[in-house]
Amino acid sequence: MRISAYTVRVNNGELYNSTIIGYVLLTVLNSIIMLAQGMTSQYADQRTTLRARNLLWNKILHLPINTIDRKGPSSYVAGVTTSVTQAGYAITSLITLCSALYAFIKAFIVLYQYNKTLTTFLLLLIPFVVFLFFFGGRLFFAASKRYYNGTKVTTEFFSEHLPNVVYVKSQVAEQDEVVQGNVAIDVKYKAGLFMGFIYAIIVPLNTLYNTVASIFIALIGSGMVRKGQLEKTGINTFSTYTGNVNTQLLQMVVQYEAIKGAQGNLKHSNAILQLETEQLDSGLAKDIQISDIVLSGVSFTYSDGRSALHDVSCTIPSGKRTAIIGGNGSGKSTLLKLLLRLYDPSEGSITLKRADKVTEIDEFSLKDYRAHFGYVPQYPYIFAGTVRDNIGYGVETIDEASLQRASDSAHATEFVTSLTSSFDTELNEAGTNLSGGEAQRITLARALVVNPEFVLLDESTSAVDQETSNAIIRSLDGSKNERTIIQVTHDPDGVATADHIIVLTDGQVEAEGTHQELLATSPTYQRFITAGEREGEQ
Ligand SMILES: Nc1ncnc2c1ncn2[C@@H]1O[C@H](COP(=O)(O)OP(=O)(O)OP(=O)(O)O)[C@@H](O)[C@H]1O
């Protein structure tokens, strides 16, 4: 505004040295302020995005598996990578909007003081400005939401399909994939196009106000000059002051549109932030000692309505190896996941029982409870990194002795030491530079490295040769006095030597007992053993 005052003086021919120097100094100062503001807002943008991304990542990691199941893990990728970048814009736009509002009021007062009549006429344009605010804001909100959705669709597609490129090749599905990928790319293209059109409409609309205001000033101002109500240079001076008002007004409209756009983009991140998370720390934080696990009337239904377990009651004795067998889909993996508290039973209870002391597992803090479990899921995963990183995954510091012990128990040491850099050999993401059995042995070592009280193995040696698999079972059996082993398996050798066996059929316990007891009581078990013997003979 000070610069405008100097401009008016120059326009009026007041070309004194003090005017010129003042004008130059203020213009330079203005540039410095703009530079500082630009740098501060860029920094603030990046800091806000960093904090928002940290927050979101932390939130996603604490979501219950049930919630992640609903939309699939890849649907969260775009939330962390793209949508969240708008958080910075939203904050800096809000601050700029406030400072523009302040400057607008100041500029308006100056304008009003200069000429009340002309300023009052300008007020007639207010409905147009209000229309610009809301129309532009709504359009940007809709376009940004659509644009974010386009990004989400493409990110989901690529993050699911690229890691599985081996199937594309083996099924010679390149052409199909190109077509499917193009469909995903097209969604993003159309959203980008829509956004482009919105920009194309809004940008000239925003400047239209300037044009209309100039016409107003020219028409009404010239009439006033003719009637002697305004000095000859009045139109020029009024236009200079109006420039300040208009600049701030345009700034407010643009920032409002940017905020609405960011809001549309952030809707997904916001929805994630509203989700309920697992509370890792609340509950009993005491040591969970080796105990029997007792399931009483446990039923479980997945979030999509599929029922996996019905009224399961059984006991998993402590310090023993229990094998869980049953046909595909009979609920074995689900049972292990309930034991690890990845899901909570829909009905019934799971308790830890030692002597007369019975504690429901959900009374323990999740963090402490899960720390007593070593789990090898049915589809184990190797992370990109060294063998050491993979075995020690999740362990703060891993000492050489624990690494060696876990690797020995998993019968991984021999092949690991034959690798070029032994435990420091780099492994590819998903273990693509290992054999299936080698990858399984590393994930087994990962489960054992913390020396857990409970070891949950879900077909964890299915790709390991029979001889090594038997050796692994023998070494696990050797550690039974200090832990309970629960093993889902289709391997009759491993089952026959288990201390306790649970047979699941269609999500229910058909029978439980020892090998000999089940041979006499469970038809499913008899068929399982007979099929194994036949396979052995062949
Ligand atoms: N995340 C999930 N969402 C919905 N249903 C599921 C989910 N995981 C498993 N199911 C269903 O629950 C039932 C039990 O599955 P589970 O994986 O426990 O079987 P399983 O006995 O381990 O089978 P398999 O021997 O084939 O591994 C099946 O009908 C399965 O389709």
The ligand as a Gaussian input file, in Angstrom:
#p B3LYP/6-31G(d) Opt

LIG

0 1
 N       -9.061000     -62.453000       5.395000
 C      -10.126000     -63.230000       5.172000
 N      -11.314000     -62.660000       4.889000
 C      -12.402000     -63.414000       4.674000
 N      -12.411000     -64.748000       4.732000
 C      -11.253000     -65.379000       4.985000
 C      -10.043000     -64.649000       5.217000
 N       -9.047000     -65.535000       5.453000
 C       -9.608000     -66.755000       5.369000
 N      -10.935000     -66.669000       5.090000
 C      -11.898000     -67.764000       4.985000
 O      -11.975000     -68.402000       6.259000
 C      -12.037000     -69.801000       6.116000
 C      -10.894000     -70.467000       6.890000
 O       -9.673000     -70.050000       6.296000
 P       -8.251000     -70.526000       6.866000
 O       -7.219000     -69.755000       6.129000
 O       -8.273000     -70.424000       8.318000
 O       -8.243000     -72.041000       6.425000
 P       -7.073000     -73.119000       6.543000
 O       -7.642000     -74.255000       7.297000
 O       -5.838000     -72.518000       7.071000
 O       -6.913000     -73.518000       5.011000
 P       -5.621000     -74.003000       4.183000
 O       -5.271000     -75.384000       4.595000
 O       -6.120000     -73.951000       2.789000
 O       -4.538000     -73.002000       4.427000
 C      -12.007000     -70.078000       4.624000
 O      -13.341000     -70.255000       4.197000
 C      -11.422000     -68.818000       4.031000
 O      -11.933000     -68.596000       2.738000

